[in-house]
């Protein structure tokens, strides 16, 4: 077993973050999931499937190898484990992931749209537009591939008919990025009522003539 102290710390971070996601209204019931890459190992710690966050205990958190085998945990891991592993494989710098079903971000995803770069904090933290991943069934390899493609080098993307994925160097950064997505989505939706959004000036040329 790898460094037990690092694993225990990662399990604590996942538990706290999962419960914080629920407290902030980014998930409800058993929806969504979050994970941490354990430093200096090939292990990932992730929330279990079908367990409400407020009932979740430290020992419920799952430890998974990068090849997908379960190392620790009394429950099965989240159905989206393949998506988390695919992101970690594609993005070595990512240390934490949150997948939410937040209302405004999901509303934009259901409309089949991306969120253009309309806020400075969005551009600085998420690295530009929040793009839309094409639909893939929950837990599928297709969804994992589509999510990695939509993320690219950025720190968040929307999942068609599903929700939001946000990443960060630490899981706390990923959670913060998910909240930036929700604020950007809310403002994007409201700005459409007022005649349509405008992108931040320093990216205006890139979006000139494009339908927002």
ABEGO torsion letter per residue (X at the ends): XBBAAAAAAAAAAAAAAAAAAAAAGABBEABEBBBBBBBGBABBBBBBBGBBAAABBAAABBBBBAAGBBABEABBBBAAAAAAAAAAAABAABABBBBBABAAAAAAAAAGBBBBBABAAAAAAAGEBBBBBBBBBBGBAAAAAAAAAAAEABABBBBBGAEBBBBBABAAAAAAAAAAAAAAAAAAAAAAAAGEBBBBAAAAAAABGBBX
